[in-house]
Amino acid sequence: MRPGGYPKGVQARAWIEVDLAALWANYRLLAGRAGGEVIPVLKADAYGHGALPLARFLEGKGVGRFAVATLEEGRALREGGSRGRSSFSGASTP
């Protein structure tokens, strides 16, 4: 994934490349050792890696639940087309 929005001919000085094969291999490794459900944490836009694309990828592999820090993050996943369940893992105040 590479950030957009730069004028034509201007290159980004930094970008993120997500190896989806490695992500899936790590998920399977953890799931095999956990003895229970593994819930990927997608808070803070998956720590800057793009929560929605990662959620879509993982849903395509059968993952059905994600952890987010805020209700807004869960809503953004839902509005972006994610059908997985979002678990709220952040602090809440009255």
C-alpha positions in Angstrom: 0.0 0.0 0.0 1.4 3.4 -0.8 -0.1 6.8 0.2 -1.7 8.9 -2.5 -2.5 12.5 -2.8 0.9 13.6 -4.1 1.1 15.8 -7.2 2.1 14.1 -10.4 5.9 13.4 -10.5 6.3 13.8 -6.7 7.3 10.6 -4.9 6.5 9.8 -1.3 9.5 9.8 1.0 8.1 6.9 3.0 5.4 4.2 2.5 4.1 1.0 3.9 4.2 -2.3 2.2 2.1 -5.0 3.8 3.0 -8.6 3.1 -0.4 -10.2 3.2 1.0 -13.7 2.8 3.2 -13.1 5.9 0.2 -11.6 7.8 -1.9 -14.7 7.0 1.0 -17.1 7.9 1.4 -15.3 11.3 -2.4 -15.4 11.9 -2.4 -19.2 11.3 0.6 -19.8 13.5 -1.0 -17.9 16.4 -4.4 -19.6 15.8 -2.7 -23.0 15.9 -1.0 -22.2 19.2 -3.7 -20.2 20.9 -6.1 -23.0 21.5 -9.0 -20.5 21.0 -10.1 -17.6 18.9 -7.5 -15.1 17.7 -8.9 -11.6 17.3 -6.8 -9.2 15.1 -6.3 -5.7 16.6 -7.1 -3.1 14.0 -7.2 0.0 16.2 -5.5 3.2 15.1 -6.1 2.3 11.4 -4.3 -1.0 12.1 -1.4 1.0 13.5 -1.2 3.0 10.3 -1.4 -0.1 8.0 -5.0 0.4 6.8 -7.7 -1.2 9.0 -10.3 -1.6 6.2 -8.1 -3.3 3.6 -6.7 -5.6 6.3 -10.2 -6.4 7.6 -11.4 -7.2 4.1 -8.4 -9.5 3.5 -8.8 -11.3 6.8 -12.6 -11.6 6.3 -11.9 -13.2 2.9 -9.9 -15.8 4.9 -12.7 -16.5 7.3 -11.8 -14.2 10.2 -15.0 -12.9 11.7 -14.0 -10.6 14.6 -11.7 -7.6 15.1 -10.7 -5.5 18.0 -10.9 -1.7 17.8 -10.2 1.1 20.3 -13.3 3.3 19.7 -16.8 3.1 18.5 -15.8 5.3 15.6 -13.3 2.8 14.4 -15.8 0.0 14.5 -18.3 2.2 12.6 -15.7 3.0 10.0 -15.1 -0.7 9.4 -18.8 -1.3 9.1 -19.4 1.6 6.8 -16.5 0.5 4.7 -18.2 -2.8 4.1 -16.7 -5.0 6.8 -19.2 -7.6 8.1 -17.0 -8.9 10.9 -17.9 -8.2 14.5 -15.9 -5.4 16.2 -15.0 -5.8 19.8 -14.4 -2.5 21.7 -11.0 -2.7 23.5 -10.4 0.9 24.5 -11.1 2.8 27.7 -14.6 4.3 28.1 -15.7 7.2 30.3 -19.2 7.8 31.6 
